[in-house]
Amino acid sequence: MFGLYITHPQVRIDPDVPVPKWGLSDVGRERAMAAALLPWVKKLGRIVSSDETKAIETAEILARAAGIPIEIDERGHENDRSATGFLPPPEFEKAADWFFAHPGESFQGWERAVDAQSRIVSVIEAALADHDPTIPIAFIGHGGVGTLLRCHLGGMPIARSQDQTGGGGGNLYAFRLEDRKLLTGWVPMESWQGL
């Protein structure tokens, strides 16, 4: 059976609000609601979300459609970038490039990629330790740590080339629960037809 890692879709960017407290934009909410109509959502037996607002909002939309509650794991947050605070998009993209290119080093006080990867892998493994592998599960989180998890699951070195495309998030990939083998590449959440 499959597990999914789903990144929250587009957010309301507000430099005056801490990034973890940003919520979904109208576009992001519409995309999550479109995904919630798809058959794969009703197959989910468990949803585990990051504790960031945008992830929780995404998880709640999917959970309502699946008829299940959400679980929150505060360790599932995005890589810690609080040392620099909000960076305008062009500066953020440069910083993210550096973050992935130098996984063992910290970009101006950010959490190192190797540490963020270890953390997100431990979140997934802890949730799956007592999970019935015949029940589909979705993890709702973020692009950076989602990419780091994808690199781990695929046995690949940390690289931004494994990052989701399209900008704005709202993508997913599937992996097999029995052996954690990747089953798909990144797919827009409202386009995936399931396995």
VMD Tcl script that draws the C-alpha trace (Angstrom):
set ca {
  {0.00 0.00 0.00}
  {1.09 3.60 -0.47}
  {2.21 6.47 1.66}
  {2.12 10.02 0.37}
  {4.17 13.08 1.13}
  {2.12 16.16 0.20}
  {3.37 19.73 0.28}
  {0.98 22.52 1.17}
  {-0.10 24.58 -1.85}
  {0.20 28.37 -2.30}
  {0.25 30.59 0.79}
  {-0.54 34.18 1.71}
  {2.92 35.73 1.96}
  {3.07 38.34 4.71}
  {6.49 39.65 5.78}
  {4.93 40.83 9.07}
  {3.79 37.31 10.05}
  {6.24 34.54 11.04}
  {6.52 32.10 8.12}
  {5.25 29.09 10.14}
  {1.99 31.03 10.76}
  {1.28 31.78 7.09}
  {-2.01 30.31 5.90}
  {-3.17 29.13 2.51}
  {-3.99 31.69 -0.16}
  {-7.28 31.52 -2.06}
  {-5.47 29.66 -4.86}
  {-3.89 27.23 -2.40}
  {-7.22 26.54 -0.70}
  {-8.92 25.96 -4.09}
  {-6.21 23.49 -5.10}
  {-6.50 21.55 -1.83}
  {-10.28 21.45 -2.21}
  {-9.94 20.18 -5.80}
  {-7.60 17.43 -4.60}
  {-10.05 16.52 -1.83}
  {-12.60 15.51 -4.49}
  {-10.33 12.80 -5.94}
  {-10.84 9.09 -5.15}
  {-7.40 8.58 -3.57}
  {-8.26 10.94 -0.71}
  {-11.13 8.71 0.44}
  {-8.68 5.78 0.66}
  {-6.57 7.55 3.30}
  {-6.78 6.00 6.73}
  {-4.41 8.40 8.44}
  {-3.12 11.96 7.93}
  {-0.10 13.32 9.81}
  {0.59 17.06 9.48}
  {3.35 19.47 10.30}
  {2.32 21.99 12.95}
  {2.69 24.96 10.57}
  {-0.60 26.72 9.76}
  {-0.45 26.16 5.99}
  {0.12 22.42 6.44}
  {-2.65 22.09 9.03}
  {-5.10 23.93 6.75}
  {-4.21 21.57 3.88}
  {-4.52 18.51 6.13}
  {-7.91 19.62 7.46}
  {-9.34 19.95 3.94}
  {-8.16 16.46 2.99}
  {-9.18 14.95 6.33}
  {-12.75 16.25 6.02}
  {-13.02 14.54 2.63}
  {-11.51 11.31 4.00}
  {-13.68 11.39 7.12}
  {-10.71 11.05 9.47}
  {-9.00 13.27 12.05}
  {-5.54 14.70 11.59}
  {-2.52 14.04 13.76}
  {0.04 16.80 14.25}
  {3.75 16.19 14.70}
  {5.59 19.40 15.54}
  {8.84 17.86 14.29}
  {7.47 17.80 10.72}
  {8.08 21.51 10.19}
  {10.00 23.03 7.31}
  {13.75 23.47 7.63}
  {14.32 26.09 10.33}
  {15.10 29.39 8.57}
  {14.25 31.67 11.48}
  {17.82 32.97 11.68}
  {17.28 35.09 8.56}
  {13.55 35.69 8.87}
  {11.56 36.50 5.73}
  {13.60 36.68 2.54}
  {12.08 38.15 -0.65}
  {11.53 35.41 -3.27}
  {14.69 36.06 -5.37}
  {16.88 36.04 -2.25}
  {15.08 33.00 -0.87}
  {15.70 31.02 -4.08}
  {19.43 31.77 -3.90}
  {19.48 30.76 -0.23}
  {17.61 27.53 -0.99}
  {20.08 26.70 -3.77}
  {22.92 27.14 -1.27}
  {21.08 25.09 1.40}
  {20.80 22.07 -0.92}
  {24.29 22.47 -2.40}
  {25.97 22.55 1.04}
  {23.95 20.04 3.10}
  {26.48 19.79 5.92}
  {26.73 23.54 6.43}
  {24.36 26.20 7.75}
  {23.22 29.09 5.58}
  {23.43 32.13 7.90}
  {22.14 30.16 10.87}
  {19.54 28.00 9.07}
  {19.10 24.39 10.12}
  {21.53 22.30 8.08}
  {20.03 20.12 5.33}
  {21.50 16.96 6.85}
  {19.86 17.75 10.18}
  {16.49 18.62 8.60}
  {16.67 15.38 6.62}
  {17.40 13.32 9.72}
  {14.49 14.99 11.51}
  {11.91 14.43 8.75}
  {13.00 10.82 8.25}
  {12.54 10.25 11.99}
  {9.02 11.74 11.81}
  {8.05 9.35 9.02}
  {9.66 6.32 10.64}
  {8.07 7.05 14.03}
  {4.62 7.34 12.46}
  {5.07 4.17 10.44}
  {6.57 2.10 13.29}
  {3.14 0.97 14.48}
  {1.16 1.77 11.33}
  {-0.70 -1.00 9.48}
  {1.03 -1.06 6.06}
  {-2.24 -2.00 4.35}
  {-3.72 1.43 5.21}
  {-2.78 4.43 3.03}
  {-1.29 7.34 4.96}
  {-0.50 10.92 3.98}
  {2.08 13.22 5.49}
  {1.34 16.92 4.95}
  {4.34 19.18 5.02}
  {6.73 21.36 3.12}
  {8.82 21.49 -0.03}
  {12.27 21.63 1.54}
  {11.93 18.74 3.97}
  {9.76 16.87 1.47}
  {12.65 17.02 -0.99}
  {15.11 15.89 1.68}
  {12.83 12.94 2.48}
  {12.53 12.12 -1.22}
  {16.32 12.06 -1.52}
  {16.49 9.67 1.45}
  {13.74 7.36 0.17}
  {15.32 7.27 -3.28}
  {18.83 6.60 -1.93}
  {19.99 9.81 -3.61}
  {22.35 12.49 -2.36}
  {20.74 15.70 -1.17}
  {20.17 17.86 -4.24}
  {17.77 20.59 -5.27}
  {17.30 18.77 -8.57}
  {14.91 16.50 -6.61}
  {12.79 19.49 -5.53}
  {9.17 19.91 -6.61}
  {8.61 21.96 -9.75}
  {6.02 24.54 -10.65}
  {6.53 26.89 -7.71}
  {4.03 27.38 -4.94}
  {3.90 23.81 -3.64}
  {0.83 21.61 -3.65}
  {2.61 18.55 -5.00}
  {2.93 14.98 -3.81}
  {4.86 11.78 -4.34}
  {3.94 8.25 -3.38}
  {6.09 5.59 -1.75}
  {5.43 1.96 -0.89}
  {4.87 1.46 2.83}
  {6.37 -2.03 2.98}
  {9.87 -1.01 1.87}
  {9.71 2.83 1.56}
  {10.44 2.61 -2.19}
  {9.48 5.67 -4.22}
  {6.56 4.95 -6.55}
  {6.14 8.32 -8.29}
  {7.87 11.58 -9.00}
  {6.38 14.87 -7.86}
  {2.80 15.27 -9.13}
  {0.39 18.21 -8.59}
  {-1.96 17.13 -5.79}
  {-5.11 17.88 -7.78}
  {-3.84 15.90 -10.81}
  {-2.78 12.63 -9.17}
  {-5.12 9.77 -10.02}
  {-3.81 7.34 -7.41}
  {-2.23 3.92 -7.77}
}
mol new
graphics top color blue
foreach p $ca { graphics top sphere $p radius 0.5 }
foreach p [lrange $ca 0 end-1] q [lrange $ca 1 end] { graphics top cylinder $p $q radius 0.2 }
display resetview
